[in-house]
Amino acid sequence: MRNFINILLNLTKNFDKNISKLIKSGFLFCFILCIVSVLILFTYESFYSLPLLFYIGYTLFKSSLMFGVTFFICGISFDKIKKELNF
């Protein structure tokens, strides 16, 4: 497990600047989406009137986590492709 984490850390240190900027902005978008979903879920928990709020908040939370993982994986892929094309 520790070797896997070290491999990921080494990959992120060697990212291209543009790809690193794209991943950071993607994570920021995912974080903002996650905060909005938590606020919606908190509103549902406080008032407990509309079950639709729960489904909206839950779906937004799942989507924000999936977007974050997708940004990271696509960033690794684009970085590898870009480095292979430069050789």
C-alpha positions in Angstrom: 0.0 0.0 0.0 2.8 2.4 0.9 4.5 1.7 -2.5 1.3 2.6 -4.4 1.0 5.9 -2.5 4.7 6.7 -3.3 4.1 5.9 -7.0 1.1 8.3 -7.1 3.1 11.0 -5.3 5.9 10.7 -7.8 3.5 10.9 -10.7 1.9 14.1 -9.4 5.3 15.7 -8.8 6.2 15.3 -12.5 3.1 16.6 -14.1 3.2 19.2 -16.8 2.2 22.7 -15.7 -0.9 22.9 -17.9 -2.1 19.5 -16.8 -1.4 20.3 -13.1 -3.4 23.5 -13.5 -6.3 21.6 -15.1 -6.4 19.0 -12.4 -6.3 21.7 -9.7 -9.2 23.6 -11.3 -11.1 20.4 -11.7 -10.6 19.5 -8.0 -11.8 23.0 -7.1 -14.9 22.5 -9.1 -15.5 19.2 -7.4 -14.9 20.7 -4.0 -17.5 23.4 -4.6 -20.0 20.9 -5.9 -19.4 18.8 -2.8 -20.0 21.8 -0.5 -23.2 22.5 -2.4 -24.4 18.9 -2.0 -23.5 18.9 1.7 -25.6 22.1 2.2 -28.5 20.6 0.4 -28.2 17.5 2.6 -28.0 19.6 5.7 -31.2 21.5 4.6 -32.9 18.1 4.2 -31.7 17.0 7.6 -32.9 20.3 9.2 -36.4 20.5 7.7 -37.1 16.9 6.6 -39.9 18.0 4.4 -38.9 17.1 0.9 -37.3 13.7 0.1 -36.4 15.2 -3.3 -33.7 17.3 -1.5 -32.1 14.1 -0.2 -31.9 12.6 -3.7 -30.6 15.8 -5.2 -27.9 16.2 -2.5 -26.9 12.5 -2.6 -26.6 12.5 -6.4 -24.6 15.7 -6.4 -22.3 14.3 -3.7 -21.7 11.1 -5.7 -21.1 13.1 -8.9 -18.6 15.4 -7.3 -16.6 12.4 -6.0 -16.7 10.7 -9.4 -15.6 14.0 -11.2 -12.7 14.3 -8.8 -11.5 10.8 -9.5 -12.0 11.3 -13.2 -10.0 14.5 -13.3 -7.1 12.8 -11.5 -7.1 9.7 -13.8 -7.5 11.7 -17.0 -4.7 14.0 -15.8 -2.4 11.0 -15.4 -3.4 9.7 -18.8 -2.9 13.0 -20.6 0.5 13.5 -18.9 1.7 10.1 -20.0 0.5 10.6 -23.6 2.1 14.1 -23.7 5.4 12.7 -22.4 5.4 9.9 -24.9 4.7 12.2 -27.8 7.6 14.4 -26.9 10.2 11.6 -27.1 
